[in-house]
Amino acid sequence: MAAPAARPRPPLRSVTVLYDPDRPLCAHVRDWLARQRQLVPLVPVPAGSAEARRRFPELDHEATCQEITCVGDRGQVYRGAAAWLVCLWALAAHRATAHRLATPAGVPLARAAVLAAAEYRAAYHATGPARERTGGWTYDRARGWSYVPERRAAGDRTAPG
């Protein structure tokens, strides 16, 4: 009698998410991911850190500080839109969304989201580590988003999401 066929191994058993802890958007996304129910464990590691270099010596660590990068447990590397999709795929509540965004019709939307995040990061980089300014609002790490009174006349009273 033949032995039963082995169950196929899942494509990913864990995913390391390299993030920039000094950028509010990255820290916010890291915290949001940690609060979600994960079907595949997401392990946050600061990009460019000694830990990241020890775990993944073959990666271009300068590039991981510029673009979201995820590494699967078998060495798979995902960057940009693909990295965001892998993070969504790992979450119970968002796996179906990841599958929709991975289609030819969804990929442009996933890329647009990554480009928006990159633009946000670039604006942050241009204004320095302590503060970000976006549309009349200022982000201060200690206080969060606050309205910039001198921009009141411009009529922009909606905090960035």
Stockholm file with secondary structure:
# STOCKHOLM 1.0

chainA/1-161         MAAPAARPRPPLRSVTVLYDPDRPLCAHVRDWLARQRQLVPLVPVPAGSAEARRRFPELDHEATCQEITCVGDRGQVYRGAAAWLVCLWALAAHRATAHRLATPAGVPLARAAVLAAAEYRAAYHATGPARERTGGWTYDRARGWSYVPERRAAGDRTAPG
#=GR chainA/1-161 SS CCCCCCCCCCSCSCEEEEECTTSHHHHHHHHHHHHSCBSSCEEEEETTSHHHHHHCTTSCHHHHTTSCEEEETTSCEEETHHHHHHHHHTBGGGHHHHHHHTSTTTHHHHHHHHHHHHHHHHHHHHHCSSEEEETTEEEETTTEEEECGGGGGGTCCCCCC
#=GC SS_cons         CCCCCCCCCCSCSCEEEEECTTSHHHHHHHHHHHHSCBSSCEEEEETTSHHHHHHCTTSCHHHHTTSCEEEETTSCEEETHHHHHHHHHTBGGGHHHHHHHTSTTTHHHHHHHHHHHHHHHHHHHHHCSSEEEETTEEEETTTEEEECGGGGGGTCCCCCC
//
